[in-house]
Amino acid sequence: MQTLSASSGPARRKRQAGGAGADSPDFITALARGLDVLRCFRLGPQALGNQELARLTGLPKPTISRITFTLTELAYLRYHPDTGKYSPGHAALSLGFGLLAGLAVRDLAKADMTTLASQTGAAVALGTFDGDAMVYVEAIHGSSALYLRLPVGYRASLDTAMGRAYLAALDDATRQALMAQAGLSPQLMEEALRDSEAGGCCFAIGQWQSGINAAAIAFRALTGEGVFVLSCGGPADLLPETVLRERVAPALQAIAQRLGGG
């Protein structure tokens, strides 16, 4: 299978910890710190206080206090005086909505995703890599997917079918670096690589969550927006391994070919 560059996704972080970018004279440290604070809120909807943000970012609490004050003044954060904590403000939310609205591949994929979700009764998702996880940019839920209604914005770990498909599509050096960063064992990818080389899809059979099966495939969008992964998952009684391999995988492959211009 053709490998895909890890840096091609629209959500790919340009700066990694200790990366060369931070040494550039054009690098604005104060801006990077502010974005690091905002990035803490991607882990979930919970409000966070200055002490928690200091722990998550490794920044001194006085620095965090100045950053949260500034972000609150600009409406990127909202302050809750009853708890002394912060949550994303309207300005931050508008950035995410703007990105989603501008993703052409999301619009192109929606009809095929809806059809597959209807045919299988399962959950169908489109995701892209963001720093340390796969983030959903679209999610369609079939009639039997009430148990697994993971929303747009959900962050799937790299040991899921979606994460494995993304890793399997990368060159070996990039894949090994991301696996080490995520603490994944090489054995995890052996079967995924075999499956990917055989037909493009990777599978997670009860491994991400007991009783849940899923298949996924990575592709480079014909829109030029980067690398995305399409997945389909559901309970094992709805999507046994044979159904995933014989029916769902070919459907995912066909959709990925259309979206990738292949």
TIDREN-30834 format. One line per field, with one value per residue (C-alpha): residue number from 0; x negated, y negated, z; residue in one letter. Coordinates in Angstrom, 2 decimals, always signed. Layout:
// TIDREN-30834
k	(NUM:...)
x	(X:...)
y	(Y:...)
z	(Z:...)
r	(a:...)
// end
This chain:
// TIDREN-30834
k	(0:1:2:3:4:5:6:7:8:9:10:11:12:13:14:15:16:17:18:19:20:21:22:23:24:25:26:27:28:29:30:31:32:33:34:35:36:37:38:39:40:41:42:43:44:45:46:47:48:49:50:51:52:53:54:55:56:57:58:59:60:61:62:63:64:65:66:67:68:69:70:71:72:73:74:75:76:77:78:79:80:81:82:83:84:85:86:87:88:89:90:91:92:93:94:95:96:97:98:99:100:101:102:103:104:105:106:107:108:109:110:111:112:113:114:115:116:117:118:119:120:121:122:123:124:125:126:127:128:129:130:131:132:133:134:135:136:137:138:139:140:141:142:143:144:145:146:147:148:149:150:151:152:153:154:155:156:157:158:159:160:161:162:163:164:165:166:167:168:169:170:171:172:173:174:175:176:177:178:179:180:181:182:183:184:185:186:187:188:189:190:191:192:193:194:195:196:197:198:199:200:201:202:203:204:205:206:207:208:209:210:211:212:213:214:215:216:217:218:219:220:221:222:223:224:225:226:227:228:229:230:231:232:233:234:235:236:237:238:239:240:241:242:243:244:245:246:247:248:249:250:251:252:253:254:255:256:257:258:259:260:261)
x	(+0.00:-1.22:-2.47:-1.08:-3.04:-2.25:-2.58:+0.09:+3.22:+4.80:+4.86:+1.24:-0.58:-3.57:-5.27:-6.13:-7.75:-11.40:-10.84:-13.13:-10.35:-10.65:-14.24:-13.26:-13.48:-9.99:-8.55:-6.29:-6.54:-3.71:-1.32:-2.41:-1.76:+1.72:+2.49:+1.15:+3.66:+6.52:+5.38:+5.96:+9.70:+9.76:+9.66:+13.30:+16.00:+14.90:+13.94:+10.32:+8.73:+5.36:+3.74:+4.95:+3.83:+0.40:+0.10:+1.24:-1.02:-4.01:-3.87:-4.20:-0.90:-1.53:-2.05:+1.15:+3.06:+1.97:+2.83:+6.29:+7.04:+6.09:+8.02:+11.07:+10.89:+10.81:+13.72:+11.61:+12.27:+15.27:+14.70:+16.99:+16.81:+18.62:+15.85:+12.93:+12.52:+12.61:+14.30:+14.00:+15.62:+17.53:+14.43:+12.71:+15.78:+16.05:+12.57:+13.62:+16.90:+15.08:+12.68:+15.49:+17.50:+14.48:+13.67:+14.76:+13.95:+16.47:+19.24:+18.14:+18.09:+21.41:+23.72:+21.61:+21.22:+24.97:+25.62:+23.13:+24.53:+28.04:+27.00:+25.09:+26.93:+23.46:+21.52:+19.49:+16.86:+14.40:+11.32:+7.91:+4.78:+4.29:+1.14:+1.67:+5.09:+7.61:+10.29:+13.73:+14.69:+17.89:+19.94:+23.06:+24.98:+27.01:+30.21:+28.34:+25.61:+27.32:+24.63:+21.78:+22.92:+19.46:+19.77:+17.82:+14.76:+14.35:+10.70:+9.98:+6.74:+4.19:+4.95:+8.44:+9.19:+9.05:+5.71:+4.26:+5.31:+3.61:+0.43:+0.36:+0.45:-2.63:-6.27:-8.00:-10.05:-7.05:-4.94:-7.54:-7.90:-4.15:-3.84:-6.63:-4.97:-1.67:-3.32:-2.07:-3.86:-5.18:-3.07:+0.07:-0.72:-1.87:+1.62:+2.76:-0.07:+0.72:+4.39:+3.53:+1.15:+3.72:+6.69:+6.15:+8.37:+7.34:+9.51:+10.03:+11.92:+12.94:+9.53:+10.43:+13.49:+14.85:+17.75:+17.04:+15.66:+14.52:+12.80:+11.04:+9.11:+6.83:+6.76:+5.41:+8.34:+8.65:+9.56:+5.95:+6.94:+4.63:+4.92:+8.19:+9.45:+12.91:+14.18:+17.24:+17.85:+20.51:+21.32:+19.90:+23.33:+24.10:+20.65:+18.96:+15.50:+16.76:+19.20:+16.49:+14.06:+16.50:+19.02:+17.89:+14.24:+15.08:+17.58:+14.97:+12.43:+14.86:+15.69:+12.00:+11.20:+13.87:+12.78:+9.13:+9.62:+8.29)
y	(+0.00:-3.53:-5.36:-8.76:-11.66:-12.40:-16.11:-16.28:-16.41:-19.81:-19.19:-18.03:-19.99:-21.81:-22.01:-18.97:-19.11:-20.00:-20.57:-22.78:-25.31:-26.66:-27.74:-29.87:-33.67:-33.82:-31.60:-33.55:-31.80:-33.75:-32.78:-29.14:-29.12:-30.54:-27.87:-25.20:-26.39:-26.24:-22.78:-21.50:-21.84:-19.40:-16.52:-17.05:-19.53:-19.89:-23.29:-23.73:-26.00:-27.73:-25.06:-22.27:-24.19:-24.74:-21.01:-20.09:-22.56:-22.60:-26.41:-28.45:-29.39:-33.18:-32.70:-30.67:-33.38:-36.02:-33.76:-32.84:-36.51:-37.48:-34.60:-35.46:-39.13:-37.98:-35.52:-32.43:-31.32:-31.81:-32.29:-30.62:-32.71:-30.06:-27.51:-29.71:-27.63:-28.21:-26.62:-27.35:-30.62:-31.51:-32.72:-29.35:-27.44:-29.54:-28.41:-24.76:-25.35:-27.36:-24.49:-21.96:-24.18:-24.58:-20.86:-19.91:-16.22:-16.17:-17.26:-14.77:-11.89:-12.49:-10.79:-7.62:-7.57:-7.92:-5.05:-2.76:-3.63:-2.86:+0.44:+1.67:-0.05:-0.93:-4.13:-5.57:-8.24:-10.38:-11.46:-13.06:-13.02:-15.77:-15.67:-12.42:-11.10:-10.86:-13.54:-13.01:-15.63:-13.81:-11.06:-9.31:-6.94:-4.01:-2.70:-0.31:-2.74:-4.14:-2.62:-4.33:-7.83:-9.38:-13.00:-15.23:-16.34:-12.97:-12.00:-8.34:-6.86:-5.41:-1.83:-2.02:-0.78:-4.39:-4.98:-1.73:-2.55:-5.92:-4.42:-1.64:-4.20:-6.09:-5.49:-3.27:-5.98:-8.24:-5.31:-4.15:-7.67:-8.06:-4.60:-5.39:-8.69:-6.88:-3.99:-1.36:+1.96:+3.06:+6.23:+4.10:+3.11:+6.43:+7.66:+4.18:+3.88:+7.29:+6.36:+2.97:+4.45:+7.09:+4.81:+1.36:+1.78:+2.30:+3.98:+3.86:+6.97:+6.41:+4.89:+1.22:+2.06:+5.50:+6.44:+3.68:+4.39:+1.87:+1.50:-1.58:-2.77:-5.76:-7.86:-11.14:-13.41:-14.40:-17.88:-18.40:-18.72:-15.97:-12.49:-11.20:-7.88:-6.42:-3.91:-1.78:-0.22:+1.43:+4.24:+7.66:+9.21:+6.55:+6.51:+9.88:+10.18:+11.99:+9.17:+6.56:+8.28:+9.45:+6.59:+3.52:+3.47:+3.52:+0.71:-1.37:-0.69:-1.87:-5.07:-5.78:-5.35:-7.87:-10.37:-9.87:-10.11:-6.59)
z	(+0.00:-0.80:+2.25:+3.20:+4.65:+8.28:+7.63:+4.93:+7.12:+7.74:+11.47:+11.67:+14.34:+12.88:+16.26:+18.32:+21.74:+21.25:+17.53:+15.45:+14.88:+18.42:+17.69:+14.70:+15.13:+13.65:+16.39:+18.80:+22.15:+23.79:+20.99:+21.20:+24.94:+24.42:+21.86:+24.22:+26.82:+24.32:+23.26:+26.80:+26.29:+23.37:+25.86:+26.75:+27.71:+31.34:+32.72:+33.83:+36.41:+36.29:+38.47:+36.18:+33.09:+34.64:+35.26:+31.75:+29.96:+32.30:+32.39:+35.61:+37.21:+36.92:+33.18:+32.96:+34.82:+32.29:+29.37:+30.66:+31.41:+27.85:+26.26:+28.35:+27.30:+23.65:+24.19:+23.46:+27.04:+29.29:+33.03:+35.58:+38.79:+40.84:+40.26:+39.26:+36.10:+32.35:+29.35:+25.60:+24.56:+21.42:+19.61:+20.09:+18.97:+15.82:+14.79:+14.92:+13.14:+10.49:+9.85:+9.55:+7.23:+4.99:+4.64:+1.14:+1.70:+4.55:+2.19:-0.47:+2.01:+3.71:+1.19:+1.02:+4.80:+5.28:+2.87:+4.63:+8.07:+6.82:+5.24:+8.29:+11.14:+12.44:+13.13:+10.26:+10.94:+9.02:+10.93:+10.60:+12.74:+15.33:+17.42:+19.32:+18.25:+15.45:+15.60:+14.05:+11.45:+10.50:+12.15:+10.86:+13.13:+11.84:+13.40:+15.70:+16.78:+19.88:+22.10:+20.24:+19.31:+19.25:+18.07:+15.72:+17.66:+19.40:+19.78:+18.99:+20.28:+17.89:+18.98:+17.44:+13.92:+12.73:+14.41:+13.09:+9.54:+9.80:+11.25:+8.65:+5.85:+7.08:+6.27:+8.79:+10.51:+11.09:+12.24:+14.74:+16.14:+16.67:+18.19:+20.65:+21.51:+22.15:+24.01:+21.54:+21.13:+17.71:+17.97:+17.79:+14.22:+12.80:+11.95:+10.96:+8.46:+6.98:+6.59:+5.13:+2.59:+1.62:+1.05:+2.49:+5.57:+9.19:+11.81:+15.58:+16.65:+20.26:+20.98:+21.42:+23.52:+24.38:+22.14:+19.61:+16.13:+13.53:+10.18:+8.79:+5.75:+5.16:+1.99:+0.67:-0.21:-3.86:-2.59:-1.50:+2.16:+3.36:+4.83:+6.29:+7.65:+7.13:+9.71:+10.38:+13.80:+15.88:+18.31:+17.49:+16.98:+14.36:+12.78:+13.26:+11.78:+8.68:+7.90:+8.44:+6.11:+3.43:+3.27:+5.17:+4.06:+0.31:+0.87:+2.72:-0.02:-2.70:-0.81:-0.13:-3.82:-4.77:-2.12:-2.99:-6.73:-7.18)
r	(m:q:t:l:s:a:s:s:g:p:a:r:r:k:r:q:a:g:g:a:g:a:d:s:p:d:f:i:t:a:l:a:r:g:l:d:v:l:r:c:f:r:l:g:p:q:a:l:g:n:q:e:l:a:r:l:t:g:l:p:k:p:t:i:s:r:i:t:f:t:l:t:e:l:a:y:l:r:y:h:p:d:t:g:k:y:s:p:g:h:a:a:l:s:l:g:f:g:l:l:a:g:l:a:v:r:d:l:a:k:a:d:m:t:t:l:a:s:q:t:g:a:a:v:a:l:g:t:f:d:g:d:a:m:v:y:v:e:a:i:h:g:s:s:a:l:y:l:r:l:p:v:g:y:r:a:s:l:d:t:a:m:g:r:a:y:l:a:a:l:d:d:a:t:r:q:a:l:m:a:q:a:g:l:s:p:q:l:m:e:e:a:l:r:d:s:e:a:g:g:c:c:f:a:i:g:q:w:q:s:g:i:n:a:a:a:i:a:f:r:a:l:t:g:e:g:v:f:v:l:s:c:g:g:p:a:d:l:l:p:e:t:v:l:r:e:r:v:a:p:a:l:q:a:i:a:q:r:l:g:g:g)
// end
